[in-house]
Amino acid sequence: MSASRDCGWEGRALTRLTIRWDKIPPEWLDRSIGYLQTHQRPPFLAIEDTERRAFIERFGEASQYGRLDWPPLLCREGTCLFDPAHAQVITPRSAR
C-alpha cells in the first residue's frame, strides 16, 4: 500500500504491486492486507509523514493496522515503510 500520491523513492526502490491506501474503504484495510498475505504478496505500508495523521484517522478505529503503533522498517525522505507482519494484533474497536 502506498502513499495517497507518488512520494517518489518507493516507486523506484520497489518493484511491487502498489495500492493507494486512500482508495481503500476503512473496513477493507485488514481484508486487503490479509488477502495479499494469503496470496504470498507480503504487503508494506508506505506512509508519508504528512499523511500519517490522515491514515490513522481513516483506519485507526476500523483496522488492527490502522493505528501504525509499531516501529517502521525504515524512514527515508519523509516516508516511512511499515510491515503489517510486525504490527501488534489488537482487535479494532469497531469489531468488538
N, C-alpha and C positions, 0 to 999 in steps of 0.2 A: 504494500500500500504506500502510496507516495503522497507528498505534499499536495495541497489543493491546486498548485500551479507548478510549473517547471522551476525547480530550485537549483538546477544545474548539475552539481557533482554526482549525484546518484545516477543520473541518466548516463553519464559517461563511465561510471565505475561499475555499474551492474548491468548485466545482460539478462534481465529478468522481466517477467510479466509485470506491468505496472497498472495498479488500480488506484484511482484517486479516491481518497477517503471521504472527501466532501460529496461524493456521488453515491455513497452507501447509506441507506437508511439506518438510523441508530440501532434498531432491533436486529439488523443483519450483520453487524461487525463480527460478533462471535461466530455466527454461522459461516461467514466468509472465510475467516481465519481457519476454522475447523475444516471446511471443505478443502482449502489449499493444503493443509497439513495431511489430511486423509489421502490426498492425491499426490503425495511426495513433492509438493511445491512449497517448501518452508517459507512462510510469509515474514516480511520485515516491515516495520512501520518507519518511514522516513518523514519526520515531522520538523518543520522549520520552527525556530524559536518564536517567531512572530505568530505562528499558528497553534502553538501548544495549548493556549487557553481555549481557543475555539474548538479544538479537538476534544479536550476534556469536557467542555460544556455540552458538546454534541453527544458524546458517548459515555461519559462518566457514570450516569445513572443506569444506562441500559446494557452495559457491557462489562465483563470481567477485565477487559483490557483497556477500557476507556479512560481510566484514571492515570495511565502512564506512571504508575507509582513504583517502578523498578528502574535501576540504572540503565542507561542506554549502552549499546555496544561501543558506539563511538559518536563523537560530535565533530563536525568539520564545517567551516564556512557558514555557520548559523543554522545547520540542520543536524538533528540527532537521529541515529538509527537504532530502533528498538526491536528486540527479538521477542515476540509473544511467548516463545517457549521458556523464557526466563521470568515471565510475569508470575506474581503471586496469584494463585487462582482463588478468587473470592467471588461468591455468588453476588451478582448485581442486585441492587435494592429492588429494581423493577421485577425481578424474577422470584422474589421471596413471597 
